[in-house]
Amino acid sequence: MSDIRIIPVTTKKGLRTFIQFYYDLYEGSKYAVPYLRFDEWNTLSKDKNPAFDFCEAQYFLAIDYSIPKVVGRIAAIINHCANDQWNKKQVRFGWFDFIDNLEVSGMLLDAAAHWGRERGMEELVGPLGFTDMDREGMLIEGFHEKSTMYINYNYPYYPKHMDALELFQKDNDWLEYRIKVPEVTPPKFAKTAQFIERRYNLHVRKFTKHELVQGGMAKEIFHIVNETYKDLYDFQQLTDRQIDGYVDSYIKMADMNLITGVVDGNDNNRLIGFGVSFPSMTEALQKNRNGKLLPWGWLRLLRVMKCHATDTVDLVLIGVLPEYRSKGANALIFADLIEQYHRYGFKWAEAMPQMESNKGVQSQWQYLESVQHRRRRCYRRKL
């Protein structure tokens, strides 16, 4: 008889154990990036994450009592807003990590499936987070590429387990690109930017922190996110509370030179597109293996944020309102950001995951020296 048991997380101590398992499993990995521990706690805590306004969740641990030791974890999540928006009855699984033992992974997925089935759900999908702004997808290509703080990393045996379990099928794939920052802005972007400024009266707009945070422009950025991403895979509209949280967590920390807006001069300078970048935290976080910021973690991150002590920049968010995409507004964004990247000495840019079906976004990289170096997958199973 197996000594492995699945237990629900019901206490703060249990949640700390749930979070700790990732650091234990990936200790020594050259490719995983330790998540910020306080960020994980805030995301998974019901009293801190505004997504719990419309989500419910249960976390599970797999424990091998013959050792005894934690050998796996999984989060089961129901996003009621997303289910209503897409007319689905899905329970999501996320924070799915496990040792290379098929019994462990299978039991964890069965626990999430059972929890969802008890609540009337008809499908199990994942890895997904509470919302589209969380990390999502299981890495299936690019295991020997360093990850970023914004995406999941997993060992190569993870997708082998999903294939072995057989009940799961592919639901969606995301592609990721690593882009060499050109020494000069490509003529395609430079000439297009000049043309559309003259033709359509669209212009680059840089912001002060006061304009973004106190002036409400950051909220406008996330309103464009809602409009731009609304038809993407399982995207759920961000609420005002979520937007406020993202402004506090990210925009307040951002370098204003790495945020570019585009406004329509024919419409009272209305914001119609944006690009948001952050210096890569990968190297700094890998030196701080346990995800804690004390004693030296803060200094390492501050050195990256303020001194740009990295050769890589993460292109975290980009969006252009649908009616302006054909006018080439994205060329204005890239032309400006490339100029900023030169100023800071960035040599590489990491583009965040893009759906494999989103050919429009992927076509942008043909004008730059780029390589598609990672692929991640979301799986689905009928309950």
C-alpha positions in Angstrom: 0.0 0.0 0.0 1.3 3.5 -0.9 2.5 5.8 1.8 1.6 8.9 -0.3 -1.4 10.9 0.9 -3.0 14.1 -0.4 -4.0 16.6 2.3 -5.7 19.9 1.9 -4.0 23.1 3.1 -6.1 24.6 5.9 -3.7 26.7 7.9 -1.2 29.5 7.4 1.5 27.0 8.4 0.3 24.7 5.7 0.4 27.6 3.2 4.0 28.3 4.1 4.8 24.7 3.5 2.9 24.8 0.2 5.0 27.8 -0.9 8.3 26.4 0.4 8.0 23.2 -1.6 8.9 25.1 -4.9 12.2 26.4 -3.4 13.1 22.9 -2.1 12.3 21.2 -5.4 14.2 23.7 -7.6 17.2 24.3 -5.3 20.3 24.3 -7.4 18.5 24.6 -10.8 20.4 26.8 -13.3 17.3 27.7 -15.1 14.5 28.3 -12.6 14.0 31.7 -11.1 12.9 31.8 -7.5 9.7 33.6 -7.1 9.5 36.5 -4.6 8.2 34.8 -1.5 6.0 37.7 -0.3 4.5 37.9 -3.8 3.6 34.2 -3.7 2.0 34.7 -0.2 0.0 37.7 -1.4 -1.3 35.9 -4.4 -2.3 32.7 -2.6 -3.8 34.5 0.5 -7.5 35.0 0.4 -7.3 38.2 2.4 -4.7 39.8 0.1 -5.5 38.8 -3.5 -8.5 40.7 -5.0 -9.1 37.8 -7.4 -10.8 36.0 -4.4 -13.7 38.5 -5.0 -14.8 36.1 -7.8 -12.6 33.0 -7.3 -12.5 30.1 -4.9 -9.5 27.9 -4.4 -8.2 24.9 -2.4 -4.5 24.0 -2.1 -3.3 20.4 -1.7 0.0 18.9 -0.6 1.2 15.4 -1.5 3.1 13.8 1.5 5.1 10.6 1.5 4.6 9.5 5.0 7.4 6.8 4.7 10.0 9.6 4.9 8.0 11.8 5.9 8.3 14.6 3.3 6.3 16.8 1.0 6.6 15.5 -2.6 4.1 17.6 -4.5 1.6 20.4 -4.5 -1.3 21.7 -6.5 -3.9 24.6 -6.4 -7.4 24.0 -7.5 -9.1 27.2 -8.6 -12.6 28.2 -9.9 -12.7 31.6 -11.5 -16.4 32.2 -11.7 -16.1 35.4 -13.8 -14.1 33.7 -16.4 -16.4 30.7 -16.5 -19.4 33.0 -16.9 -17.6 35.1 -19.5 -16.7 32.1 -21.6 -19.7 29.9 -20.7 -17.6 27.1 -19.3 -17.6 25.0 -16.1 -13.9 24.7 -15.5 -11.7 24.1 -12.5 -8.2 25.3 -13.0 -5.1 23.7 -11.6 -1.9 25.7 -10.9 1.1 25.8 -8.7 1.5 22.3 -9.8 4.9 20.9 -8.8 6.0 17.4 -8.0 8.9 14.9 -7.8 9.4 12.6 -10.7 6.8 10.1 -9.5 3.7 9.4 -11.6 1.7 8.3 -8.6 2.3 11.7 -7.0 1.3 13.8 -10.1 -1.7 11.6 -10.8 -3.0 11.8 -7.2 -2.6 15.6 -7.1 -4.5 16.1 -10.4 -7.2 13.7 -9.2 -7.6 15.8 -6.0 -8.1 19.0 -8.0 -10.5 17.2 -10.3 -12.5 15.8 -7.4 -12.7 19.2 -5.7 -13.9 20.8 -8.9 -16.4 18.0 -9.7 -18.0 18.4 -6.2 -18.7 22.0 -7.2 -20.3 21.2 -10.5 -17.3 21.7 -12.8 -17.0 19.7 -16.0 -13.4 20.2 -17.0 -10.0 20.4 -15.4 -7.6 22.8 -17.2 -4.1 24.1 -16.5 -1.6 25.1 -15.4 -3.4 28.4 -15.0 -3.5 31.0 -12.2 -6.4 32.9 -10.8 -6.4 35.2 -13.8 -4.6 35.7 -17.0 -2.1 38.0 -15.2 -0.7 35.1 -13.2 1.9 32.6 -14.5 0.3 30.0 -16.8 1.3 27.1 -18.9 3.6 24.1 -18.5 7.0 24.4 -20.2 7.3 21.8 -22.9 10.3 23.3 -24.9 13.2 25.3 -23.7 14.2 23.6 -20.6 17.8 24.8 -20.9 16.9 28.4 -21.2 16.9 30.6 -18.1 13.4 31.5 -17.0 12.1 35.0 -15.9 10.2 36.1 -12.8 7.0 36.3 -14.8 6.7 32.8 -16.1 6.7 29.2 -14.8 9.7 27.0 -15.1 9.5 23.2 -14.7 11.6 20.1 -15.2 11.5 18.1 -18.4 9.7 15.3 -16.7 6.5 17.4 -16.1 5.1 17.1 -19.7 6.1 13.4 -19.8 3.8 12.9 -16.8 0.9 14.7 -18.6 1.4 12.4 -21.7 1.5 9.3 -19.5 -1.7 10.2 -17.7 -3.4 10.1 -21.2 -6.7 11.7 -20.0 -5.2 15.2 -20.8 -5.1 16.8 -24.2 -3.6 20.1 -25.5 -5.8 23.1 -25.0 -3.5 26.0 -25.8 0.2 26.7 -26.5 2.1 29.9 -25.9 5.4 30.8 -27.6 8.2 32.9 -26.2 10.9 34.8 -28.1 14.3 36.1 -27.2 15.2 39.2 -29.3 18.5 40.8 -29.9 18.3 44.6 -29.3 19.4 46.1 -32.7 22.3 48.6 -32.8 20.0 50.9 -34.7 16.2 51.1 -34.9 15.2 48.9 -37.9 14.1 51.0 -40.9 10.7 49.2 -40.8 9.9 50.7 -37.3 11.6 54.0 -37.9 10.0 54.8 -41.2 6.6 53.5 -40.2 6.7 55.5 -37.0 7.4 58.7 -38.9 4.7 57.9 -41.5 2.0 57.2 -39.0 2.8 60.3 -37.0 2.2 62.4 -40.1 -0.7 60.4 -41.5 -2.8 59.6 -38.4 -1.6 62.2 -35.9 -0.5 59.5 -33.4 2.4 60.3 -31.1 4.6 58.8 -28.4 3.7 59.9 -24.9 6.1 59.5 -22.0 4.7 59.8 -18.4 5.8 61.0 -15.0 5.2 58.7 -12.1 2.6 61.2 -10.8 0.7 61.1 -14.0 0.6 57.3 -13.9 -0.1 56.7 -10.3 -2.0 59.7 -9.0 -3.2 61.0 -12.3 -4.9 57.8 -13.3 -2.9 57.0 -16.5 -1.8 53.6 -15.2 -5.5 52.7 -14.9 -6.0 53.7 -18.5 -3.2 51.3 -19.4 -5.0 48.4 -17.7 -8.3 49.5 -19.3 -6.6 49.0 -22.6 -5.4 45.6 -21.4 -9.0 44.7 -20.8 -10.0 45.8 -24.3 -7.0 44.4 -26.1 -6.9 41.0 -24.4 -10.6 40.4 -24.2 -10.7 37.8 -26.9 -7.6 36.0 -25.9 -7.6 32.5 -24.4 -9.7 32.5 -21.1 -8.9 36.1 -20.4 -11.1 37.6 -17.7 -11.7 41.3 -17.4 -9.6 42.9 -14.7 -11.6 44.5 -11.9 -10.9 48.0 -10.4 -9.5 46.3 -7.3 -7.2 44.2 -9.3 -6.0 47.2 -11.4 -5.3 49.1 -8.2 -3.2 46.1 -7.0 -1.2 46.0 -10.2 -0.5 49.7 -10.1 0.7 49.4 -6.5 2.8 46.3 -7.1 4.4 47.1 -10.5 3.8 50.6 -11.9 5.0 52.4 -8.8 8.3 50.5 -9.1 8.7 51.0 -12.9 11.3 53.1 -14.7 9.3 55.8 -16.5 11.7 55.6 -19.5 10.6 52.0 -20.0 6.9 52.8 -20.2 5.8 54.1 -23.6 2.3 55.3 -24.5 0.8 56.3 -27.8 -1.9 58.9 -28.0 -4.3 60.0 -30.7 -3.9 63.7 -31.4 -7.2 63.7 -33.3 -9.1 62.5 -30.2 -7.9 64.9 -27.4 -4.6 62.9 -27.0 -6.5 59.8 -25.9 -4.2 56.9 -24.9 -4.6 54.2 -27.5 -1.6 51.9 -26.9 1.3 51.2 -24.6 4.4 49.1 -23.9 5.7 48.3 -20.4 9.2 46.9 -19.8 11.2 46.0 -16.8 14.9 45.2 -16.4 15.3 41.5 -16.1 15.4 40.3 -12.5 16.5 36.8 -13.4 20.2 37.0 -12.4 19.4 38.9 -9.2 16.7 36.5 -8.1 18.9 33.5 -8.8 21.5 34.8 -6.4 18.7 34.9 -3.8 17.6 31.3 -4.0 15.0 31.3 -1.2 12.9 34.1 -2.5 13.4 36.2 0.5 14.5 39.8 0.2 16.5 40.0 3.4 19.3 40.6 4.1 20.7 41.3 0.6 17.9 40.6 -1.8 16.5 44.1 -1.8 19.9 45.5 -2.7 20.3 43.2 -5.7 16.9 44.1 -7.0 17.4 47.8 -6.4 20.7 47.6 -8.3 18.8 46.2 -11.3 15.9 48.6 -11.1 17.9 51.8 -10.5 21.2 51.0 -12.2 20.0 48.6 -14.9 22.6 46.1 -13.9 21.6 43.5 -16.5 21.9 43.0 -20.2 18.3 41.9 -20.6 15.0 43.7 -20.5 11.6 42.0 -20.1 8.8 43.3 -22.4 6.1 42.6 -19.9 3.0 44.1 -21.4 2.1 45.6 -24.8 -1.3 46.6 -26.1 -2.9 48.6 -28.9 -6.6 49.2 -29.2 -8.0 47.1 -32.0 -9.0 50.0 -34.3 -5.4 51.3 -34.2 -3.5 48.1 -35.0 -3.8 48.5 -38.7 -2.4 52.0 -38.4 0.9 50.7 -37.2 0.8 52.1 -33.7 3.0 49.3 -32.4 5.9 50.7 -34.6 5.8 53.9 -32.5 6.0 51.8 -29.3 9.0 49.7 -30.5 10.9 52.6 -32.0 10.8 54.5 -28.7 11.5 51.4 -26.5 14.5 50.4 -28.7 15.9 53.9 -28.2 15.5 53.5 -24.4 17.1 50.1 -24.5 20.1 51.6 -26.2 20.4 54.2 -23.5 20.5 51.5 -20.7 22.8 49.2 -22.6 20.4 46.3 -22.9 21.5 43.7 -25.4 18.5 41.3 -25.2 14.7 41.5 -24.8 12.5 38.7 -23.5 9.0 38.9 -25.0 6.3 37.4 -22.7 4.3 34.4 -23.8 2.1 34.8 -26.9 -0.6 32.4 -28.1 0.7 30.3 -31.0 -2.4 31.4 -33.0 -1.5 35.1 -32.5 0.3 35.4 -35.8 -0.1 39.2 -35.8 2.1 39.6 -32.7 4.6 37.0 -33.8 5.0 38.7 -37.2 6.5 41.7 -35.4 9.7 39.8 -34.6 10.5 39.2 -38.3 12.0 42.7 -38.5 14.4 41.9 -35.6 17.0 39.2 -34.9 14.9 36.8 -32.7 14.5 33.2 -31.8 11.5 31.3 -30.5 13.2 29.6 -27.5 10.4 28.4 -25.2 7.0 26.9 -25.6 4.5 26.2 -22.9 1.2 24.4 -22.9 -2.2 24.3 -21.1 -3.9 20.9 -20.8 -7.6 20.0 -20.6 -9.4 17.0 -19.2 -13.1 16.1 -19.0 -14.4 15.4 -15.6 
